[in-house]
Amino acid sequence: MALNSRQANAAKSGSSKIIAIVLGVVVVGAAAIAIGLSAGKKSDNPLSDGTAAAEYQPVTVSNPPLPQLGNGIDAAIGQEAPALQGATFSGSAISITPGADGNATMLVFLAHWCPHCNREVPRLVEWYNKGLVPKNLRVIGITTASRSDQANWPPSEWIVNMKWPFEVMADSELGEAATAYGVDGYPFIAIMNGSGKVVRRSSGELELDQLIAMVNSALAKN
């Protein structure tokens, strides 16, 4: 039976409402997924001010990146180190511009899931507790390669549990700080002199005596 014009218009209106409802459900579902993905970048670990920690933070890199360390002679020695603008887990700005104040800088790249890092951090803590850190040496830990499906997540909680005594910066989700310094393994240390030039890089575990010897040798070139 043919529909009159009023019936036809009513049918079209009903179809439009159904389509609108379906589209609305799709949009809401997509928004929920997006929110869920965004929330996955944060942890439930409360900081001292009660806020949730952001395990990744944006990083801005100035100056060309350093080559990867690799084997043999380190091609980065003598190069100007990249400057990093980033943030702590709480979002407080942290600026790393080696040589800006005339003092040496040491960056320690750490992955929370890395067994070598979990053995190295206590040695660095001991180095600090024994008063063996040279004066005028700024030491910053950079948590990188963070993954929520790996051990010791979140890194903001891990670094506190490890009693890390130095400054901390959270790398971006893409690991831009690590890439800028040519990190090819963990833990990774880069030491710059008071002029901002790279004087030493090391990848892998170091015993405390090895760490002390490496740092003192590097700073002798300051």
Secondary structure, DSSP 8 states (H G I E B T S, - for coil): ----HHHHHHHHHHHHHHHHHHHHHHHHHHHHHHHHHHHTTEEEEE-TTS-EEES----EEES-------SSS-TTTTSB--EEEEE-TT--EEEE-TTTTSSEEEEEEE-TT-HHHHHHHHHHHHHHHTT-S-TTEEEEEEE-S--TTSTT--HHHHHHHTT--SEEEE--TT-HHHHHTT--SSSEEEEE-TTSBEEEEEES---HHHHHHHHHHHHTT-
